[in-house]
Amino acid sequence: MIKLIALIIAALLQTGAAVGAIWIIRIARGKISWALIAIAFFIMAIRRILELVYYLAGDSYELMDVYTWIGVAISFIMAIAV
Protein backbone atom coordinates (compact mmCIF):
# COMPACT_ATOMS: atom_id res chain seq x y z
CA MET A 1 0.00 0.00 0.00
CA ILE A 2 2.83 2.39 0.82
CA LYS A 3 4.51 1.63 -2.52
CA LEU A 4 1.24 2.40 -4.33
CA ILE A 5 0.93 5.75 -2.58
CA ALA A 6 4.58 6.53 -3.33
CA LEU A 7 4.11 5.67 -7.02
CA ILE A 8 1.01 7.86 -7.27
CA ILE A 9 2.78 10.79 -5.59
CA ALA A 10 5.86 10.32 -7.81
CA ALA A 11 3.73 10.26 -10.98
CA LEU A 12 1.84 13.40 -9.95
CA LEU A 13 5.02 15.26 -9.01
CA GLN A 14 6.76 14.28 -12.22
CA THR A 15 3.77 15.37 -14.29
CA GLY A 16 3.76 18.68 -12.41
CA ALA A 17 7.45 19.14 -13.16
CA ALA A 18 6.83 18.53 -16.86
CA VAL A 19 4.00 21.08 -16.91
CA GLY A 20 6.20 23.56 -15.03
CA ALA A 21 9.02 23.12 -17.53
CA ILE A 22 6.61 23.73 -20.41
CA TRP A 23 5.47 26.92 -18.67
CA ILE A 24 9.10 28.06 -18.32
CA ILE A 25 9.62 27.54 -22.08
CA ARG A 26 7.02 30.25 -22.66
CA ILE A 27 8.70 32.59 -20.16
CA ALA A 28 12.21 31.90 -21.53
CA ARG A 29 10.98 32.61 -25.06
CA GLY A 30 11.49 29.14 -26.45
CA LYS A 31 15.05 28.40 -25.39
CA ILE A 32 16.10 24.99 -26.71
CA SER A 33 17.53 23.94 -23.36
CA TRP A 34 14.17 24.34 -21.64
CA ALA A 35 12.47 22.47 -24.46
CA LEU A 36 14.86 19.54 -23.95
CA ILE A 37 14.37 19.65 -20.18
CA ALA A 38 10.60 19.64 -20.68
CA ILE A 39 10.89 16.62 -22.99
CA ALA A 40 13.01 14.80 -20.42
CA PHE A 41 10.52 15.59 -17.64
CA PHE A 42 7.66 14.40 -19.84
CA ILE A 43 9.44 11.11 -20.53
CA MET A 44 10.13 10.73 -16.82
CA ALA A 45 6.43 11.28 -16.10
CA ILE A 46 5.49 8.59 -18.62
CA ARG A 47 8.00 6.26 -17.00
CA ARG A 48 6.43 6.83 -13.57
CA ILE A 49 2.91 6.34 -14.91
CA LEU A 50 3.95 3.09 -16.62
CA GLU A 51 5.54 1.91 -13.40
CA LEU A 52 2.28 2.63 -11.57
CA VAL A 53 0.20 0.82 -14.21
CA TYR A 54 2.41 -2.26 -14.12
CA TYR A 55 2.40 -2.24 -10.32
CA LEU A 56 -1.39 -2.19 -10.32
CA ALA A 57 -1.41 -5.03 -12.86
CA GLY A 58 0.95 -7.08 -10.70
CA ASP A 59 3.85 -7.07 -13.19
CA SER A 60 6.06 -4.47 -11.51
CA TYR A 61 9.42 -6.09 -12.29
CA GLU A 62 9.01 -7.26 -15.88
CA LEU A 63 10.07 -3.98 -17.51
CA MET A 64 13.26 -3.29 -15.54
CA ASP A 65 15.37 -3.29 -18.74
CA VAL A 66 12.98 -0.84 -20.38
CA TYR A 67 13.13 1.44 -17.32
CA THR A 68 16.92 1.32 -17.43
CA TRP A 69 17.05 2.39 -21.08
CA ILE A 70 14.44 5.09 -20.53
CA GLY A 71 16.63 6.37 -17.69
CA VAL A 72 19.63 6.45 -20.02
CA ALA A 73 17.63 8.41 -22.61
CA ILE A 74 16.47 10.88 -19.97
CA SER A 75 20.02 11.38 -18.70
CA PHE A 76 21.24 11.95 -22.25
CA ILE A 77 18.56 14.56 -22.96
CA MET A 78 19.23 16.33 -19.66
CA ALA A 79 22.98 16.37 -20.36
CA ILE A 80 22.41 17.96 -23.75
CA ALA A 81 20.00 20.51 -22.26
CA VAL A 82 22.47 21.64 -19.62
Summary of the structure (lengths in Angstrom):
residues: 82
radius of gyration: 14.0
end to end distance: 36.8
largest distance: 43.4
contacts: 218
relative contact order: 0.16
helix: 85%
strand: 0%
